[in-house]
Amino acid sequence: MNMPLNLRIAISSLKAHKWRAILAMLGVFLGALAFTGVQHVSEIMVRQAEIETEKLGPNLYVVMAGKTRFRRSGSVRVTQDSQNFTLADADAIMKGVPSVLDGTPFVNATMQLRGNGTAVTAKIMATWPNFEEIRSFNADIGRFFNWQEVDERSKVCVLGRKIAERLFGDPQKAVGEIVYLFRASFRVIGVMESKGRDVSGEDQDEYMFMPVTTYMRRAANQDWINGVFLRLSKEASLEIVSESAKSIMRHRHNIRPGQDDDFSTLSPRDAVRLQRQALDLMSTLGGITSTISFGVGGMGILSIMILVVRSRRVEIGIRRAVGGKRRDIVPQFLFESGLMASIGGVLGVCVTVVLVVVGCKIAGLPIIIDPGSLLLTMVGSCVLGIAAGAYPAWQAANIEILDVLKR
C-alpha cells in the first residue's frame, strides 16, 4: 500500500466533497468531545470532592441534631430541625463511641454582624478550641480562642477571611477591633486562613468563630447545640461508629423501637460517595450521547464514501483495466474513511483539552488530563471510520470493468 499516494487521493476526495465530509466529521467530533469531556469532568469533580473532604479534617465524623441528609450534589440539607441535642449528649458520644480520638460540640447560626460601620451576614460557628485540629482549620492572623475563654464565656471571636475583608478591608486590621451581634460586643482576636468551600458547599471563609459557651449564654441564651464533630482513628469502622453513636443517642433521647431518630450521622465520605454516584450517572448519559454521536458520524462517513465510490466508478474501472488489484483499491477507501473519522476525533480531543485547561483555571479546579482516555478516543474514531468505510471499499473493489467501460 502506497501511503503517500493514498494520502494525496484521500485529501483530494475530501476537498471534492468538502461540506459532506465536514458534516460526516462533525458527528465523530461531537462524539469524541462528549466522551472525553464527560470523562474528564467526572474525574475532576471527584478529585475536587476528595480535596474538599481533606480540608474538613482527617477522618471527620459528624453527629447532628434533626433529620439531615446529603444531596447528590454533596450539599447538606436539613429536613427536620431539632433543639434537644445538648452538651451532655456530645460528651456521651465523645466518651462512648469507639475509635474517637477527639471531639468538639458546635452550634451553627446565621446572624447580622456589624463592625467598622459596616453590616454583613455571617455564619456563626460556636465551638471549642480543638476545632482547629479536628477540622484542620487554623487562625492565620492573631490566634484562636483558648480553653480559659471557653470556661469564662469570654466575648471574643475569630473571623473568617472574607468576613474580615468585608468589614475591615485588610484582614490584618481586624485583630483588636470590636464587632457586634445584635447588642452584644465581641473583640476580634484572630482571622482564619482562607479555606474556601467544603464538600457540603459551605464557604468556610464566611464564618465567625466563638466559644460555644459564650454563644449559648451571651448571644443566643439557649441550652442546645447543633451537633458534635468527631475525629476518628485511621482504623475506625464507620459502620461501628455509626451504630454506636445511634445507640447512645436513641437511649439518651428515649426513642423507642420503630420511632424515627431525631438526629443524623454524617461523614464527608458519604458526600464523596454520592457525588461519585451522581457523576457515574452523568458519565453513563454522556457515554450514551457520545455513542449516538459516533453512530451518526459513522453513518455520515458511510454515506459519504458510498457517494465517493459512485462518483469515481470510471476512475476505479480504468485502474482495474490497467492492472489495478482489488487489494490496492480496498485499502485506499479504508484509508479515506479512517482519515475522515480520525480528523473528527483528533479535533474533538484537542477541543476537550483546551476546554478542560481553561475551565479549570477559571473555576480554580484541579487540572486533570487523562492521556489514556484521549488516546482511546482517537483510536476508536479511526476504527469507527475504517468500519464505516468497509462496505463502500468492498463496493469499489467489486466494480465490474466491463460495466464501467460500456458507460
PAGULUM-781148 format. One record per residue: x, y, z of N, C-alpha, C in turn; residue in three letters. Coordinates in steps of 0.1 Angstrom, whole numbers, plus 5000, padded with zeros to 4 digits. Atoms other than C-alpha are relative to their C-alpha. Layout:
! residues N
XYZXYZXYZALA/...
! end
This chain:
! residues 407
500949885000500050005000500950125000MET/499349885001501450334989499450115008ASN/500649904990500750565019500050144995MET/500049865006501850905003498950014989PRO/500949995010499750834973498549995005LEU/501450014994496650724993499750125008ASN/500349874993497051035014499650114991LEU/500449895010497051264984498649974994ARG/501350035006494051084969498950035011ILE/501049974989492251105003499750155002ALA/500249854999492851475006499350064989ILE/500749955012491751534971498549975000SER/501450054998488551334978499350095010SER/500649924990487851535009499750144995LEU/500249875006488251864990498950004990LYS/501150015010485951744963498649995006ALA/501350014993483251664988500150075014HIS/499649934987484151935014498950005010LYS/501049974990480852015030499449865005TRP/500450134995479751655031501049935010ARG/498950054991483051555047499950075013ALA/500149934987482651825073498949955008ILE/501250054993479151705082500349865006LEU/499750134995480451355085501050005012ALA/499049994990483451455106499450075013MET/500649934989481151675128499449905010LEU/500650104991479351365142501149935008GLY/498950064993482751205151500650105010VAL/499549904992483951535165499150025013PHE/500949984988480851575188500149875009LEU/499950124992481151215199501350005008GLY/498749994993484851255208500050105011ALA/500149894990484151585226499149965012LEU/500950044989481251435246500649895008ALA/499450114992483051125256501250045008PHE/498949954992486351285266499650115010THR/500449894991484651585281499349955012GLY/500750054988482351395304500949925009VAL/499050074992485151165315500950095008GLN/499149904993487351455324499350085011HIS/500749934990484651645341499749915013VAL/500350094989483751345362501349985009SER/498850024993487351285372500450125008GLU/499649874993487951655381499150025012ILE/501049974989484751685402500349905012MET/499850094990485551365421501350045008VAL/498749964993489151485428499850125008ARG/500349884992487751825439499349965012GLN/500850044988485351655463501049935010ALA/499050064991488351455477500850105007GLU/499249894995490351775481499250075011ILE/500849934990487451945499499749915013GLU/500250094989486951635521501350015009THR/498749994993490651655531500050135008GLU/500049874993490052025541499249995013LYS/500850014988487451915566500749945012LEU/499250064989490051735586500149854998GLY/499850155002491351375588499049925007PRO/500950104994488751105594498950075009ASN/501049934993486051355604498649924999LEU/501350064999482651225615499150105008TYR/500849894994479651445625498749935004VAL/501450034995476551375646499350135002VAL/500749875000473951645641498649985005MET/501450004996470651735655499150014988ALA/501049995010467551695634500249904989GLY/499950095011467051505602500750074988LYS/499349945011469651585576500549894991THR/499550105010470951425545500950074990ARG/499249945011473451485517499249994988PHE/500650015013472051575484501149934991ARG/499150065009473651405454501150104996ARG/498949905004475551735447501050005011SER/499050004989477251675481499650105011GLY/500449904990475551965500499149945010SER/500850064989473751905533498750085001VAL/501349944999470051965536499349965013ARG/500750034987468251995570498549984996VAL/501450035003464851825565499050015012THR/500849994988463651845601500950055012GLN/499249954990465152065628499749945014ASP/500250054987465651965664500850095010SER/499349924990466552155696500249935013GLN/499950084988467151875720501449935001ASN/498650055000470851805713500850085010PHE/499349924989472851905744501549975001THR/498550024998476451945755500249865007LEU/499850134993475851635777499949884989ALA/500050105011474851435745501449994993ASP/498750005007478051545728501149945009ALA/499150064991480051445759499949855000ASP/500250145000478451105760500549934987ALA/499650065013479151045723501650005000ILE/498550005001482851155726500649895009MET/499450094991483350925756499549854997LYS/500550145002481150625744500249944987GLY/499850055014481850595707501449954998VAL/498650055002484850365699500750084989PRO/499149955010487750495679500050154999SER/500149855000487050865687501350055007VAL/498849954994490351045693499850145006LEU/500349864995488851395699498750044995ASP/501349955005485651585695499850145005GLY/500449874995484151925698498550034996THR/501349965003480552045700500050124992PRO/500149885008479252315677498650054999PHE/501349945002476452555672500150084987VAL/500049935013475652695637498850105001ASN/501049905001473653015631500450104990ALA/499749895010473353295606499450135006THR/500449874994473253655620500750114993MET/499449885005473954005611501150055009GLN/498849964992477454115622500450144995LEU/499749865002478354485625501450035005ARG/498749954995481754645627500650104990GLY/499349905008483754945614498950074991ASN/501049935007480455105603499449924988GLY/500550095011479554805580499349885006THR/500750124995477054525584500049894989ALA/500050115010477354185568499349885007VAL/500650124995475553855571501149895002THR/498950104997477853605588499449875006ALA/500450134995477553235596500849985013LYS/499350024987478353165633500449865002ILE/499650144996480352865643500550015015MET/499650004986480452835681500549865004ALA/499450144998482752555692501150015011THR/498950014991485752455713501450044993TRP/498749975006489452545708500649894992PRO/499550115008490252205695499449984986ASN/500649995014488152285664501150014990PHE/498949985010491352395647500749874996GLU/499450125003492952055650499149904993GLU/500950105005489851845643499650034986ILE/500449965013488952045612501150044991ARG/498849965007492452125601499850144994SER/500449865004491452495600500650095011PHE/499349934990493752735617499950154998ASN/499949865000494053105626501350044993ALA/498849955008496353285601500650135006ASP/499649874994496453625618499450005015ILE/500550014986496253655656500049865005GLY/500150134994495053345674498649965001ARG/501350064997492153115681499750015015PHE/500349994986490353135714500549875008PHE/499550114992491552915743499049945010ASN/500950064990490052695770499650095011TRP/500449914989490152965796498950094995GLN/501049925006488053185773498749934999GLU/501350095001485552895769499450005014VAL/500550014986485352855807499450135005ASP/500449874995484953225813498950074991GLU/501049955010482453275784500550134995ARG/499449885005484753545771499350054987SER/500749955012483253775744501150034990LYS/498949995010486053715719499549924988VAL/500450075012485753595683501250004990CYS/499050015011487853495653499250004987VAL/500749985013486753605618500549914989LEU/499650065012486753415586500650104991GLY/499249915008488953565559499150104992ARG/500949915008486053705537499350105009LYS/500749914991484153845567501050115005ILE/499049904996487354025579500250104989ALA/499849915011487854175544498850094998GLU/501249925002484254295541499950115011ARG/500249904989484254465575501250105001LEU/498849914997487854605577500950024988PHE/499249995012489254575541501249925001GLY/498850084998492654455553499849915012ASP/500250094988492354145575501050025011PRO/499149974989495454255594499550105009GLN/500549894992493554555607498849955009LYS/501250044993490754335621500349965015ALA/499650044986492654205652500050125009VAL/500149904990491754405683498850094998GLY/501249925003488654565667498849935007GLU/501250044993485154535682498949984989ILE/501150025008482254375663498849975008VAL/501250024992478654335673499049904994TYR/501150095003476054065672498850055008LEU/501149934993472754245680500750115009PHE/499349904991473854445711501249955007ARG/498850064994476554205722501250044992ALA/498849965006480054325715501049895002SER/499050115000482954085707501350064995PHE/498749965004486654155705500649904990ARG/499450095010488354015674501449975004VAL/498650044996491453815684500749934989ILE/499350075011492253645651499250004987GLY/500750025013491453585614500549874995VAL/499750145004491353235600500750004986MET/499550025013493253115570498949984990GLU/501050025011491453105536499949864998SER/500350145002489752775532499249974988LYS/500950025012487152815505498849915004GLY/501250094997484152585502500449865003ARG/499850134996483952255518499149904992ASP/500750105008482451935504498450025001VAL/501449984998478952035517499650134992SER/500349885008479152365496500050125008GLY/499949884991479552595526501450074998GLU/498849935001482052875522500650035015ASP/499549994987484252845553500650135004GLN/499549874997485653195549499050105004ASP/501049914997482353345557499449975014GLU/500450034986482153225593500650095010TYR/499549934988482653395626500149905011MET/499850114990484053165653500150065014PHE/500049954986483553205691499849885009MET/500250114990483452985723498549965000PRO/501450045000480352775723499350045013VAL/500749954988479652875759499650155000THR/500349855002479853245750498750014992THR/501149995009477353195722498749965007TYR/501250064993474952985743499450095011MET/500449924989474853225772499950154998ARG/499949855002475753575760499450054987ARG/500549965013474553575724498649954997ALA/501350065004471553335720499249965012ALA/500750044988470653235755499249874998ASN/500550135003470052875746500849895006GLN/499350114993470852535761500249884991ASP/499950115010471052325729501150034990TRP/498949985011473752275702499549934988ILE/500350065013473652165666500649864998ASN/499450135002475951865669501450005006GLY/498650024995479451735675500949954989VAL/499050055009482451695653500949905007PHE/499250114994484451375659501249984991LEU/498950045008487951295648500349855004ARG/499850154998488350915643501449964997LEU/498750065003491350695643500049954985SER/499950055013492550575609499449864998LYS/500550145001491450225617498549995003GLU/501450004996487950335626499149944989ALA/501050055009485050145611498850095000SER/501149915000482350395600498749935004LEU/501350084997479650125604499949995015GLU/500050024986480650055640499850145007ILE/500149874994481050425648498550054999VAL/501349955002477650505633499049935009SER/500950074992475850225651500150035015GLU/499849974986477450315684499450145004SER/500549874998476550685681498550005000ALA/501550015001472950595671499549945013LYS/500450074988472650365701500050095012SER/499949914989473850625725498950115000ILE/500949895002471650905711498549955002MET/501450054999468450685709499849975015ARG/500250034985469050575746499850135007HIS/500149884993469550925758498850084997ARG/501249935004466551065739498849925001HIS/501150094997464350775749499249984987ASN/500750045012463550685713499749854999ILE/500550145000461550365711500349934987ARG/499850075013462050095685498850034991PRO/501049975010460250185653499850154999GLY/500049855002460450565660501250054993GLN/498949945008462450785638501050075009ASP/499049924993465750935650499750154999ASP/500049855000465851305659501450064998ASP/498649965003469451325648500549934988PHE/499450065012471751235619501449985002SER/498650035000475151085615500550024986THR/499549975013477251215586501549994999LEU/498550015003480651155571500250074987SER/499749945013482251365544500249894989PRO/499850105010483051035527498649974994ARG/501350025006479250995522499850104989ASP/500249905011479251325502500849964988ALA/499250045012482151195480499449894993VAL/500650125006480350865475498850044992ARG/501149965007477151035465500350084988LEU/499549935012478951275442500549914990GLN/499550105010480650985426498949934993ARG/501150065006477350815421499350094990GLN/500749915009475851125405500950024988ALA/499149985011478951165383500049874991LEU/500150135008478750795373498850004991ASP/501249995008475250865362500250094988LEU/499749905011476451165342500949944990MET/499150075009479150955327499349914991SER/500850095008476650695316499250074990THR/500849925010474450955300500950064989LEU/499149955010477451115284500549894990GLY/499650115009478550775271498949974990GLY/501150025010475150725255500050114990ILE/500049895009475251065240501249994990THR/498850015009478751015226499949884991SER/500250115008477750675213499150034988THR/500949965010474850825194500750094990ILE/499249915009477151095180501049934992SER/499150085008479750845170499249924989PHE/500850075010476950645153499650084989GLY/500349915011475750945134501250034992VAL/498849975008479251025124500449884991GLY/499750125008479850665113499049994988GLY/500950015011476650675092500350114989MET/499649905009477751005077501249974992GLY/498950055008481050865067499749894990ILE/500550105009479350565053499450054987LEU/500749945011477050775031501050084991SER/499049925008479951005020500849904991ILE/499150105007482150705010499249934989MET/500850055011479250554990499950094988ILE/500149905011478850874971501450024993LEU/498649995006482650894966500249884990VAL/499850125009482650534951499250024988VAL/500949985012479750624928500650104990ARG/499449895008481450944916501349964993SER/498650045006484750764909500049864994ARG/500150135006483450454892500949994987ARG/499250015013485150544859501549995004VAL/498650004996488450614877500449865005GLU/499850134995488150284895500149894989ILE/500150095012487250094863501350014992GLY/498849985008490250244845501249945007ILE/498950064992492650144873499949855000ARG/500150145001491249794872500549954986ARG/499750045013491649784835501550004997ALA/498549995003495349884835500849915010VAL/499350104992496149614861499950025015GLY/500149984986495049754894499349895007GLY/500650114993494249494920499050045011LYS/501049974990491349474944500750035014ARG/499349984988493849464973500650145001ARG/499549865000495149804962498850105001ASP/501149915000491649964959499450005014ILE/500650014986490249844993500750095010VAL/499349924990493050005014499850154998PRO/500149865003492650334996498750065006GLN/501249954995489050375005499949995015PHE/500050014986489550245040500950115006LEU/499149894995492350505044499250135000PHE/500849875001490050785032499050015012GLU/501049994989487250695057500750015013SER/499349994987489750635085500650145002GLY/499549874999491350975078498950105004LEU/501149914997487951155079499649995015MET/500450024986487050995113501150055009ALA/498949964991490551055127500150155002SER/500049854999490351425119499050055010ILE/501149964991487051455137500449965014GLY/499650044986488351255167501150095006GLY/498849924995491651455170499550145003VAL/500549874997489751785168499250005013LEU/500750014988487351665195500849995012GLY/499050024988490251565218500750135002VAL/499349874998492051895212499150105006CYS/501049904994488952105220499849965014VAL/500150044986488451895251501150055009THR/498849964992491951965264500050155002VAL/500149854999491552335257499050045010VAL/501149964991488252355275500349965014LEU/499750054986489452145305501050105006VAL/499049914994492552365310499550145003VAL/500549874998490852695305498950005011VAL/501050014990487752595325500549985014GLY/499450034987489752455354500750125006CYS/499349884995491952765356499050115005LYS/501049904997488852995356499349965013ILE/500750054989487052785382500849965012ALA/499150034988490052715404500049855003GLY/500150154998489652335399501349934996LEU/498850075004492452085397500049954985PRO/500050045014493552025361500549854999ILE/499750155002493451655352499849974985ILE/500150045014494251535317500349855000ILE/499850155000493851155311500549964986ASP/499550045013496151055282499449874995PRO/500650135004494650705282498650024993GLY/501349975005491150845276500150074986SER/499849935013492351075248500549914989LEU/499550105010494350805231498949904996LEU/501050095003491450565233498950064991LEU/500949935009489150825217500550014986THR/499549985014491450895188500149864993MET/499950135006492050525182498649954996VAL/501350045002488350455185499450074988GLY/500549925011487550735160500549944987SER/499450065012489950585135499449864996CYS/500650135003488550235139498650024995VAL/501349975005485050375135500050044985LEU/499949965014486050535102500349894991GLY/499650115008487650225089498849904999ILE/501250095000484550015099498950064991ALA/501049945009482250275082500449994985ALA/499650005015484350265050500149864995GLY/499850135005484449885048499049964989ALA/500950035011481249845027500350084988TYR/499649935012482050125003501349954994PRO/498850055006485549984999499849874993ALA/500450135007484049644991499350034987TRP/500749975012481749804966501050054989GLN/499049955010484749984949500849894995ALA/499250115004486749664948499349914991ALA/500850105008483949474931499350074988ASN/500649945012483049724904500549924987ILE/499650085013482949534870500650104990GLU/499349925010485349674845499250024987ILE/500849995012483049604815498850095002LEU/501249914997480049784831500550144999ASP/499549865000482150094836500450044985VAL/499549965013483750084801498850024990LEU/501149995009480350034784499350145001LYS/500649874998479150354800500950124995ARG/
! end
